Amino acid sequence: MNPDLDTGHNTSAPAHWGELKNANFTGPNQTSSNSTLPQLDITRAISVGLVLGAFILFAIVGNILVILSVACNRHLRTPTNYFIVNLAIADLLLSFTVLPFSAALEVLGYWVLGRIFCDIWAAVDVLCCTASILSLCAISIDRYIGVRYSLQYPSLVTRRKAILALLSVWVLSTVISIGPLLGWKEPAPNDDKECGVTEEPFYALFSSLGSFYIPLAVILVMYCRVYIVAKRTTKNLEAGVMKEMSNSKELTLRIHSKNFHEDTLSSTKAKGHNPRSSIAVKLFKFSREKKAAKTLGIVVGSSLLVTKAFKRCEG
């Protein structure tokens, strides 16, 4: 055995072992998990977490109260309130299944639940937001029918038709949101800590049109029509009341014979034929529908502003 070779081997081995020990075997496309995680600002995380948690809790409690108020009061179970309950259900589902993970993503700065759950979370996000704005669209159409056809409204918008409309809302929302789960999306990023709604161009165009811009256009058109019809109908009903009062038989009979007028008026009331009753009923029902339209218009407008802000934050 050559001692020189043996000595050279023994003296160089520690150096090679040190190089191997310090070598990085993670590969060119991989980094250690500690180097990729952003530094967490504890103060910011706590403050943002508390604010977002308060908003989520407020949304959950508020929507539960809306649902319970309609479920526990038989007189509130009307088609219009069915649409409002559907809106509350969509927002409640969003508050339970989407917003907590969105808050965690905002606080931590990265996604911690893996790629599969990220795809499911993004799809549920689109589902709930689409169902919410389509419910607002259904409310606006319902209010237009209520104002335009206030007397025929109970026969035009029945409980069955309202339920079918709500089922259509959820079916259409599912069609819009399920695309990425079936592969209609851009390639997933290499880093599983990144998560968001896919930005594949054609799907982004399809989902934005179906879940925001087209319903928004319908809502704006419907409420413009509500305003026009309400203004015109109010004017016509007030003019009709004045005309019927001036041309009523009571005034005509009063000119000829006071006694005869009193007898005729009493017999008319006994038969239940008040000449102003039809106009009064129309005016009452129309005023009720117009008031409901104003209230729901404020709700729809506020929800649209929140949805638009949410879309901007996501983008």
BALOBA-1460 file (C-alpha; in Angstrom, 3 decimals):
// residues 315
<rec num="1" residu="m" x="0.000" y="0.000" z="0.000"/>
<rec num="2" residu="n" x="1.429" y="3.418" z="-0.997"/>
<rec num="3" residu="p" x="1.647" y="5.632" z="2.092"/>
<rec num="4" residu="d" x="1.721" y="8.817" z="0.047"/>
<rec num="5" residu="l" x="-1.564" y="8.010" z="-1.573"/>
<rec num="6" residu="d" x="-3.080" y="7.039" z="1.743"/>
<rec num="7" residu="t" x="-1.888" y="10.195" z="3.414"/>
<rec num="8" residu="g" x="-3.158" y="12.389" z="0.551"/>
<rec num="9" residu="h" x="-6.509" y="10.715" z="0.683"/>
<rec num="10" residu="n" x="-6.837" y="11.183" z="4.415"/>
<rec num="11" residu="t" x="-5.800" y="14.823" z="4.358"/>
<rec num="12" residu="s" x="-8.135" y="15.831" z="1.507"/>
<rec num="13" residu="a" x="-11.208" y="13.954" z="2.717"/>
<rec num="14" residu="p" x="-12.218" y="16.389" z="5.451"/>
<rec num="15" residu="a" x="-12.121" y="19.258" z="2.973"/>
<rec num="16" residu="h" x="-14.393" y="17.408" z="0.537"/>
<rec num="17" residu="w" x="-16.731" y="16.454" z="3.333"/>
<rec num="18" residu="g" x="-16.992" y="20.104" z="4.339"/>
<rec num="19" residu="e" x="-17.854" y="21.094" z="0.778"/>
<rec num="20" residu="l" x="-20.481" y="18.381" z="0.565"/>
<rec num="21" residu="k" x="-21.897" y="19.408" z="3.917"/>
<rec num="22" residu="n" x="-22.284" y="23.033" z="2.820"/>
<rec num="23" residu="a" x="-23.655" y="22.174" z="-0.605"/>
<rec num="24" residu="n" x="-27.267" y="23.078" z="-1.474"/>
<rec num="25" residu="f" x="-29.252" y="20.080" z="-2.734"/>
<rec num="26" residu="t" x="-32.566" y="21.916" z="-3.067"/>
<rec num="27" residu="g" x="-32.052" y="22.397" z="-6.800"/>
<rec num="28" residu="p" x="-32.268" y="25.542" z="-8.948"/>
<rec num="29" residu="n" x="-36.073" y="25.824" z="-8.788"/>
<rec num="30" residu="q" x="-36.463" y="25.196" z="-5.057"/>
<rec num="31" residu="t" x="-35.689" y="27.339" z="-2.077"/>
<rec num="32" residu="s" x="-35.901" y="26.666" z="1.587"/>
<rec num="33" residu="s" x="-39.269" y="27.357" z="3.133"/>
<rec num="34" residu="n" x="-37.849" y="29.834" z="5.627"/>
<rec num="35" residu="s" x="-36.357" y="32.041" z="2.895"/>
<rec num="36" residu="t" x="-39.638" y="32.285" z="0.950"/>
<rec num="37" residu="l" x="-41.903" y="33.236" z="3.837"/>
<rec num="38" residu="p" x="-42.333" y="37.003" z="4.262"/>
<rec num="39" residu="q" x="-41.590" y="38.536" z="7.587"/>
<rec num="40" residu="l" x="-44.772" y="38.848" z="9.651"/>
<rec num="41" residu="d" x="-45.438" y="42.207" z="11.259"/>
<rec num="42" residu="i" x="-47.157" y="41.199" z="14.483"/>
<rec num="43" residu="t" x="-48.679" y="44.629" z="15.156"/>
<rec num="44" residu="r" x="-50.117" y="44.916" z="11.650"/>
<rec num="45" residu="a" x="-51.324" y="41.308" z="11.688"/>
<rec num="46" residu="i" x="-53.212" y="41.796" z="14.954"/>
<rec num="47" residu="s" x="-54.809" y="45.104" z="13.941"/>
<rec num="48" residu="v" x="-55.812" y="43.916" z="10.452"/>
<rec num="49" residu="g" x="-57.050" y="40.615" z="11.857"/>
<rec num="50" residu="l" x="-59.254" y="42.346" z="14.426"/>
<rec num="51" residu="v" x="-60.762" y="44.722" z="11.862"/>
<rec num="52" residu="l" x="-61.443" y="41.983" z="9.312"/>
<rec num="53" residu="g" x="-62.757" y="39.668" z="12.005"/>
<rec num="54" residu="a" x="-65.191" y="42.345" z="13.177"/>
<rec num="55" residu="f" x="-66.463" y="42.839" z="9.612"/>
<rec num="56" residu="i" x="-66.891" y="39.089" z="9.113"/>
<rec num="57" residu="l" x="-68.734" y="38.721" z="12.423"/>
<rec num="58" residu="f" x="-70.995" y="41.662" z="11.570"/>
<rec num="59" residu="a" x="-71.794" y="40.128" z="8.180"/>
<rec num="60" residu="i" x="-72.603" y="36.741" z="9.707"/>
<rec num="61" residu="v" x="-74.844" y="38.120" z="12.451"/>
<rec num="62" residu="g" x="-76.625" y="40.588" z="10.149"/>
<rec num="63" residu="n" x="-77.449" y="38.022" z="7.479"/>
<rec num="64" residu="i" x="-78.619" y="35.479" z="10.054"/>
<rec num="65" residu="l" x="-80.989" y="38.088" z="11.498"/>
<rec num="66" residu="v" x="-82.400" y="38.828" z="8.037"/>
<rec num="67" residu="i" x="-83.052" y="35.135" z="7.400"/>
<rec num="68" residu="l" x="-84.616" y="34.576" z="10.825"/>
<rec num="69" residu="s" x="-86.860" y="37.633" z="10.540"/>
<rec num="70" residu="v" x="-88.476" y="36.256" z="7.381"/>
<rec num="71" residu="a" x="-88.509" y="32.641" z="8.554"/>
<rec num="72" residu="c" x="-90.173" y="33.451" z="11.887"/>
<rec num="73" residu="n" x="-92.758" y="35.940" z="10.598"/>
<rec num="74" residu="r" x="-95.412" y="34.472" z="8.343"/>
<rec num="75" residu="h" x="-96.486" y="37.895" z="7.070"/>
<rec num="76" residu="l" x="-92.985" y="38.556" z="5.698"/>
<rec num="77" residu="r" x="-92.969" y="35.466" z="3.495"/>
<rec num="78" residu="t" x="-93.552" y="37.311" z="0.237"/>
<rec num="79" residu="p" x="-91.783" y="36.817" z="-3.117"/>
<rec num="80" residu="t" x="-89.841" y="40.048" z="-2.659"/>
<rec num="81" residu="n" x="-88.560" y="38.891" z="0.718"/>
<rec num="82" residu="y" x="-87.617" y="35.524" z="-0.787"/>
<rec num="83" residu="f" x="-85.181" y="37.378" z="-3.022"/>
<rec num="84" residu="i" x="-83.840" y="39.284" z="-0.026"/>
<rec num="85" residu="v" x="-83.376" y="36.027" z="1.917"/>
<rec num="86" residu="n" x="-81.543" y="34.538" z="-1.054"/>
<rec num="87" residu="l" x="-79.234" y="37.547" z="-1.049"/>
<rec num="88" residu="a" x="-78.643" y="37.047" z="2.679"/>
<rec num="89" residu="i" x="-77.895" y="33.343" z="2.146"/>
<rec num="90" residu="a" x="-75.317" y="34.133" z="-0.555"/>
<rec num="91" residu="d" x="-73.650" y="36.738" z="1.659"/>
<rec num="92" residu="l" x="-73.759" y="34.405" z="4.663"/>
<rec num="93" residu="l" x="-72.123" y="31.626" z="2.652"/>
<rec num="94" residu="l" x="-69.482" y="34.114" z="1.533"/>
<rec num="95" residu="s" x="-68.887" y="35.171" z="5.150"/>
<rec num="96" residu="f" x="-68.477" y="31.572" z="6.327"/>
<rec num="97" residu="t" x="-66.513" y="29.950" z="3.520"/>
<rec num="98" residu="v" x="-64.554" y="32.710" z="1.788"/>
<rec num="99" residu="l" x="-63.912" y="35.736" z="3.961"/>
<rec num="100" residu="p" x="-62.101" y="33.957" z="6.848"/>
<rec num="101" residu="f" x="-59.510" y="32.533" z="4.428"/>
<rec num="102" residu="s" x="-59.272" y="35.869" z="2.623"/>
<rec num="103" residu="a" x="-58.568" y="37.493" z="5.985"/>
<rec num="104" residu="a" x="-55.892" y="34.884" z="6.762"/>
<rec num="105" residu="l" x="-54.294" y="35.520" z="3.366"/>
<rec num="106" residu="e" x="-54.330" y="39.268" z="4.019"/>
<rec num="107" residu="v" x="-52.860" y="38.932" z="7.514"/>
<rec num="108" residu="l" x="-50.138" y="36.368" z="6.730"/>
<rec num="109" residu="g" x="-49.316" y="37.578" z="3.251"/>
<rec num="110" residu="y" x="-49.284" y="34.075" z="1.761"/>
<rec num="111" residu="w" x="-51.559" y="31.038" z="1.274"/>
<rec num="112" residu="v" x="-51.076" y="28.172" z="3.705"/>
<rec num="113" residu="l" x="-53.682" y="25.570" z="2.664"/>
<rec num="114" residu="g" x="-52.271" y="24.159" z="-0.564"/>
<rec num="115" residu="r" x="-53.135" y="24.310" z="-4.240"/>
<rec num="116" residu="i" x="-56.271" y="22.106" z="-4.247"/>
<rec num="117" residu="f" x="-58.029" y="24.034" z="-1.500"/>
<rec num="118" residu="c" x="-56.964" y="27.282" z="-3.185"/>
<rec num="119" residu="d" x="-58.822" y="26.290" z="-6.356"/>
<rec num="120" residu="i" x="-61.931" y="25.317" z="-4.369"/>
<rec num="121" residu="w" x="-61.799" y="28.552" z="-2.355"/>
<rec num="122" residu="a" x="-61.514" y="30.666" z="-5.514"/>
<rec num="123" residu="a" x="-64.463" y="28.853" z="-7.130"/>
<rec num="124" residu="v" x="-66.658" y="29.298" z="-4.040"/>
<rec num="125" residu="d" x="-65.646" y="32.965" z="-3.979"/>
<rec num="126" residu="v" x="-66.907" y="33.466" z="-7.546"/>
<rec num="127" residu="l" x="-70.028" y="31.391" z="-6.792"/>
<rec num="128" residu="c" x="-71.088" y="33.467" z="-3.779"/>
<rec num="129" residu="c" x="-70.322" y="36.832" z="-5.374"/>
<rec num="130" residu="t" x="-72.197" y="35.884" z="-8.544"/>
<rec num="131" residu="a" x="-75.222" y="34.608" z="-6.593"/>
<rec num="132" residu="s" x="-75.216" y="37.824" z="-4.575"/>
<rec num="133" residu="i" x="-75.266" y="40.195" z="-7.515"/>
<rec num="134" residu="l" x="-77.759" y="38.037" z="-9.451"/>
<rec num="135" residu="s" x="-80.024" y="38.220" z="-6.403"/>
<rec num="136" residu="l" x="-79.743" y="42.001" z="-6.576"/>
<rec num="137" residu="c" x="-80.669" y="41.753" z="-10.257"/>
<rec num="138" residu="a" x="-83.739" y="39.655" z="-9.393"/>
<rec num="139" residu="i" x="-84.754" y="42.205" z="-6.740"/>
<rec num="140" residu="s" x="-84.582" y="45.040" z="-9.258"/>
<rec num="141" residu="i" x="-86.740" y="43.138" z="-11.775"/>
<rec num="142" residu="d" x="-89.215" y="42.291" z="-9.011"/>
<rec num="143" residu="r" x="-89.475" y="45.954" z="-7.999"/>
<rec num="144" residu="y" x="-90.050" y="47.032" z="-11.589"/>
<rec num="145" residu="i" x="-92.926" y="44.568" z="-11.916"/>
<rec num="146" residu="g" x="-94.308" y="45.693" z="-8.549"/>
<rec num="147" residu="v" x="-94.321" y="49.355" z="-9.541"/>
<rec num="148" residu="r" x="-95.340" y="48.909" z="-13.180"/>
<rec num="149" residu="y" x="-98.102" y="46.372" z="-12.479"/>
<rec num="150" residu="s" x="-98.970" y="47.046" z="-8.859"/>
<rec num="151" residu="l" x="-102.496" y="45.597" z="-9.060"/>
<rec num="152" residu="q" x="-101.516" y="42.505" z="-11.053"/>
<rec num="153" residu="y" x="-98.308" y="41.910" z="-9.083"/>
<rec num="154" residu="p" x="-99.681" y="39.103" z="-6.807"/>
<rec num="155" residu="s" x="-100.709" y="37.071" z="-9.854"/>
<rec num="156" residu="l" x="-97.590" y="37.864" z="-11.897"/>
<rec num="157" residu="v" x="-95.006" y="37.113" z="-9.179"/>
<rec num="158" residu="t" x="-96.131" y="34.015" z="-7.323"/>
<rec num="159" residu="r" x="-94.271" y="31.973" z="-4.734"/>
<rec num="160" residu="r" x="-93.536" y="29.238" z="-7.263"/>
<rec num="161" residu="k" x="-92.153" y="31.673" z="-9.838"/>
<rec num="162" residu="a" x="-89.972" y="33.301" z="-7.186"/>
<rec num="163" residu="i" x="-88.505" y="29.927" z="-6.153"/>
<rec num="164" residu="l" x="-87.810" y="29.035" z="-9.794"/>
<rec num="165" residu="a" x="-86.051" y="32.380" z="-10.237"/>
<rec num="166" residu="l" x="-83.896" y="31.707" z="-7.173"/>
<rec num="167" residu="l" x="-82.958" y="28.251" z="-8.458"/>
<rec num="168" residu="s" x="-81.986" y="29.867" z="-11.771"/>
<rec num="169" residu="v" x="-79.744" y="32.284" z="-9.873"/>
<rec num="170" residu="w" x="-77.788" y="29.448" z="-8.249"/>
<rec num="171" residu="v" x="-77.605" y="27.352" z="-11.432"/>
<rec num="172" residu="l" x="-76.222" y="30.294" z="-13.412"/>
<rec num="173" residu="s" x="-73.792" y="31.119" z="-10.596"/>
<rec num="174" residu="t" x="-72.539" y="27.525" z="-10.601"/>
<rec num="175" residu="v" x="-72.041" y="27.571" z="-14.371"/>
<rec num="176" residu="i" x="-69.977" y="30.761" z="-14.116"/>
<rec num="177" residu="s" x="-67.848" y="29.620" z="-11.174"/>
<rec num="178" residu="i" x="-67.135" y="25.979" z="-12.026"/>
<rec num="179" residu="g" x="-64.948" y="26.669" z="-15.076"/>
<rec num="180" residu="p" x="-61.567" y="26.779" z="-13.280"/>
<rec num="181" residu="l" x="-62.323" y="23.519" z="-11.447"/>
<rec num="182" residu="l" x="-62.818" y="21.858" z="-14.849"/>
<rec num="183" residu="g" x="-59.509" y="23.161" z="-16.204"/>
<rec num="184" residu="w" x="-60.496" y="26.530" z="-17.675"/>
<rec num="185" residu="k" x="-57.680" y="28.449" z="-16.019"/>
<rec num="186" residu="e" x="-54.120" y="29.564" z="-16.446"/>
<rec num="187" residu="p" x="-51.263" y="27.274" z="-15.327"/>
<rec num="188" residu="a" x="-50.861" y="27.208" z="-11.570"/>
<rec num="189" residu="p" x="-47.875" y="29.105" z="-10.164"/>
<rec num="190" residu="n" x="-44.900" y="27.080" z="-8.946"/>
<rec num="191" residu="d" x="-45.246" y="28.525" z="-5.475"/>
<rec num="192" residu="d" x="-48.198" y="27.011" z="-3.594"/>
<rec num="193" residu="k" x="-48.182" y="30.025" z="-1.297"/>
<rec num="194" residu="e" x="-49.720" y="32.123" z="-4.081"/>
<rec num="195" residu="c" x="-53.494" y="31.904" z="-4.442"/>
<rec num="196" residu="g" x="-56.122" y="33.907" z="-6.262"/>
<rec num="197" residu="v" x="-58.895" y="33.795" z="-8.851"/>
<rec num="198" residu="t" x="-57.547" y="32.722" z="-12.222"/>
<rec num="199" residu="e" x="-56.695" y="35.487" z="-14.676"/>
<rec num="200" residu="e" x="-57.054" y="33.400" z="-17.826"/>
<rec num="201" residu="p" x="-58.209" y="36.039" z="-20.350"/>
<rec num="202" residu="f" x="-61.306" y="34.365" z="-21.801"/>
<rec num="203" residu="y" x="-62.540" y="33.091" z="-18.450"/>
<rec num="204" residu="a" x="-61.899" y="36.484" z="-16.853"/>
<rec num="205" residu="l" x="-63.993" y="38.110" z="-19.597"/>
<rec num="206" residu="f" x="-66.733" y="35.493" z="-19.286"/>
<rec num="207" residu="s" x="-66.938" y="35.654" z="-15.491"/>
<rec num="208" residu="s" x="-66.740" y="39.439" z="-15.261"/>
<rec num="209" residu="l" x="-69.546" y="39.852" z="-17.802"/>
<rec num="210" residu="g" x="-71.758" y="37.186" z="-16.260"/>
<rec num="211" residu="s" x="-71.128" y="37.957" z="-12.614"/>
<rec num="212" residu="f" x="-70.948" y="41.752" z="-12.646"/>
<rec num="213" residu="y" x="-71.332" y="43.881" z="-15.768"/>
<rec num="214" residu="i" x="-74.446" y="42.323" z="-17.340"/>
<rec num="215" residu="p" x="-76.338" y="42.137" z="-14.007"/>
<rec num="216" residu="l" x="-75.220" y="45.697" z="-13.281"/>
<rec num="217" residu="a" x="-76.642" y="46.869" z="-16.604"/>
<rec num="218" residu="v" x="-79.943" y="45.102" z="-15.889"/>
<rec num="219" residu="i" x="-80.127" y="46.656" z="-12.418"/>
<rec num="220" residu="l" x="-79.489" y="50.158" z="-13.734"/>
<rec num="221" residu="v" x="-82.056" y="49.778" z="-16.535"/>
<rec num="222" residu="m" x="-84.684" y="48.377" z="-14.159"/>
<rec num="223" residu="y" x="-84.315" y="51.159" z="-11.610"/>
<rec num="224" residu="c" x="-84.334" y="53.819" z="-14.310"/>
<rec num="225" residu="r" x="-87.601" y="52.308" z="-15.498"/>
<rec num="226" residu="v" x="-88.881" y="52.196" z="-11.913"/>
<rec num="227" residu="y" x="-88.169" y="55.915" z="-11.540"/>
<rec num="228" residu="i" x="-89.869" y="56.802" z="-14.828"/>
<rec num="229" residu="v" x="-92.922" y="54.617" z="-14.203"/>
<rec num="230" residu="a" x="-93.251" y="55.789" z="-10.591"/>
<rec num="231" residu="k" x="-93.166" y="59.434" z="-11.596"/>
<rec num="232" residu="r" x="-95.678" y="58.977" z="-14.412"/>
<rec num="233" residu="t" x="-98.026" y="56.720" z="-12.427"/>
<rec num="234" residu="t" x="-98.058" y="59.032" z="-9.419"/>
<rec num="235" residu="k" x="-99.007" y="61.944" z="-11.633"/>
<rec num="236" residu="n" x="-101.736" y="59.951" z="-13.405"/>
<rec num="237" residu="l" x="-103.234" y="58.601" z="-10.180"/>
<rec num="238" residu="e" x="-103.336" y="62.024" z="-8.569"/>
<rec num="239" residu="a" x="-104.949" y="63.456" z="-11.696"/>
<rec num="240" residu="g" x="-107.423" y="60.549" z="-11.744"/>
<rec num="241" residu="v" x="-108.438" y="61.190" z="-8.158"/>
<rec num="242" residu="m" x="-109.028" y="64.862" z="-8.865"/>
<rec num="243" residu="k" x="-110.979" y="64.107" z="-12.042"/>
<rec num="244" residu="e" x="-113.181" y="61.496" z="-10.388"/>
<rec num="245" residu="m" x="-113.863" y="63.788" z="-7.482"/>
<rec num="246" residu="s" x="-114.926" y="66.591" z="-9.785"/>
<rec num="247" residu="n" x="-117.059" y="64.336" z="-11.993"/>
<rec num="248" residu="s" x="-118.586" y="62.165" z="-9.306"/>
<rec num="249" residu="k" x="-122.305" y="61.687" z="-9.028"/>
<rec num="250" residu="e" x="-122.191" y="63.100" z="-5.562"/>
<rec num="251" residu="l" x="-121.331" y="66.561" z="-6.831"/>
<rec num="252" residu="t" x="-123.852" y="66.329" z="-9.678"/>
<rec num="253" residu="l" x="-126.677" y="65.257" z="-7.406"/>
<rec num="254" residu="r" x="-125.760" y="67.896" z="-4.865"/>
<rec num="255" residu="i" x="-126.501" y="70.571" z="-7.466"/>
<rec num="256" residu="h" x="-130.024" y="69.288" z="-8.203"/>
<rec num="257" residu="s" x="-131.278" y="68.063" z="-4.905"/>
<rec num="258" residu="k" x="-129.610" y="67.876" z="-1.539"/>
<rec num="259" residu="n" x="-132.145" y="65.410" z="-0.229"/>
<rec num="260" residu="f" x="-131.956" y="63.210" z="-3.273"/>
<rec num="261" residu="h" x="-128.143" y="63.290" z="-3.043"/>
<rec num="262" residu="e" x="-128.216" y="62.094" z="0.530"/>
<rec num="263" residu="d" x="-130.536" y="59.213" z="-0.323"/>
<rec num="264" residu="t" x="-128.450" y="58.194" z="-3.324"/>
<rec num="265" residu="l" x="-125.183" y="58.446" z="-1.403"/>
<rec num="266" residu="s" x="-126.497" y="56.315" z="1.445"/>
<rec num="267" residu="s" x="-127.767" y="53.642" z="-0.939"/>
<rec num="268" residu="t" x="-124.462" y="53.704" z="-2.812"/>
<rec num="269" residu="k" x="-122.507" y="53.148" z="0.387"/>
<rec num="270" residu="a" x="-124.898" y="50.389" z="1.404"/>
<rec num="271" residu="k" x="-124.176" y="48.543" z="-1.834"/>
<rec num="272" residu="g" x="-120.455" y="49.057" z="-1.390"/>
<rec num="273" residu="h" x="-119.943" y="51.120" z="-4.565"/>
<rec num="274" residu="n" x="-117.745" y="54.011" z="-3.602"/>
<rec num="275" residu="p" x="-116.912" y="55.886" z="-6.831"/>
<rec num="276" residu="r" x="-113.440" y="56.690" z="-5.543"/>
<rec num="277" residu="s" x="-112.630" y="53.265" z="-4.136"/>
<rec num="278" residu="s" x="-110.864" y="51.896" z="-7.239"/>
<rec num="279" residu="i" x="-108.576" y="54.905" z="-7.532"/>
<rec num="280" residu="a" x="-107.895" y="54.855" z="-3.812"/>
<rec num="281" residu="v" x="-106.926" y="51.164" z="-3.920"/>
<rec num="282" residu="k" x="-104.627" y="51.758" z="-6.885"/>
<rec num="283" residu="l" x="-103.008" y="54.713" z="-5.162"/>
<rec num="284" residu="f" x="-102.515" y="52.786" z="-1.922"/>
<rec num="285" residu="k" x="-100.976" y="49.721" z="-3.569"/>
<rec num="286" residu="f" x="-98.793" y="51.797" z="-5.835"/>
<rec num="287" residu="s" x="-97.526" y="53.920" z="-2.925"/>
<rec num="288" residu="r" x="-96.614" y="50.772" z="-1.013"/>
<rec num="289" residu="e" x="-94.734" y="49.293" z="-3.960"/>
<rec num="290" residu="k" x="-92.943" y="52.602" z="-4.618"/>
<rec num="291" residu="k" x="-91.823" y="52.834" z="-1.006"/>
<rec num="292" residu="a" x="-90.500" y="49.274" z="-1.133"/>
<rec num="293" residu="a" x="-88.684" y="50.089" z="-4.374"/>
<rec num="294" residu="k" x="-86.978" y="53.094" z="-2.770"/>
<rec num="295" residu="t" x="-85.841" y="51.073" z="0.246"/>
<rec num="296" residu="l" x="-84.546" y="48.184" z="-1.836"/>
<rec num="297" residu="g" x="-82.914" y="50.635" z="-4.230"/>
<rec num="298" residu="i" x="-80.759" y="51.884" z="-1.361"/>
<rec num="299" residu="v" x="-79.907" y="48.281" z="-0.423"/>
<rec num="300" residu="v" x="-79.048" y="47.374" z="-4.003"/>
<rec num="301" residu="g" x="-76.926" y="50.485" z="-4.482"/>
<rec num="302" residu="s" x="-74.977" y="49.864" z="-1.293"/>
<rec num="303" residu="s" x="-74.406" y="46.226" z="-2.208"/>
<rec num="304" residu="l" x="-73.193" y="47.211" z="-5.671"/>
<rec num="305" residu="l" x="-70.675" y="49.629" z="-4.191"/>
<rec num="306" residu="v" x="-69.367" y="46.937" z="-1.840"/>
<rec num="307" residu="t" x="-69.180" y="44.399" z="-4.679"/>
<rec num="308" residu="k" x="-67.329" y="46.839" z="-6.928"/>
<rec num="309" residu="a" x="-64.846" y="47.621" z="-4.148"/>
<rec num="310" residu="f" x="-64.358" y="43.891" z="-3.523"/>
<rec num="311" residu="k" x="-63.701" y="43.298" z="-7.241"/>
<rec num="312" residu="r" x="-61.134" y="46.088" z="-7.295"/>
<rec num="313" residu="c" x="-59.364" y="44.635" z="-4.268"/>
<rec num="314" residu="e" x="-59.274" y="41.211" z="-5.910"/>
<rec num="315" residu="g" x="-57.889" y="42.667" z="-9.108"/>
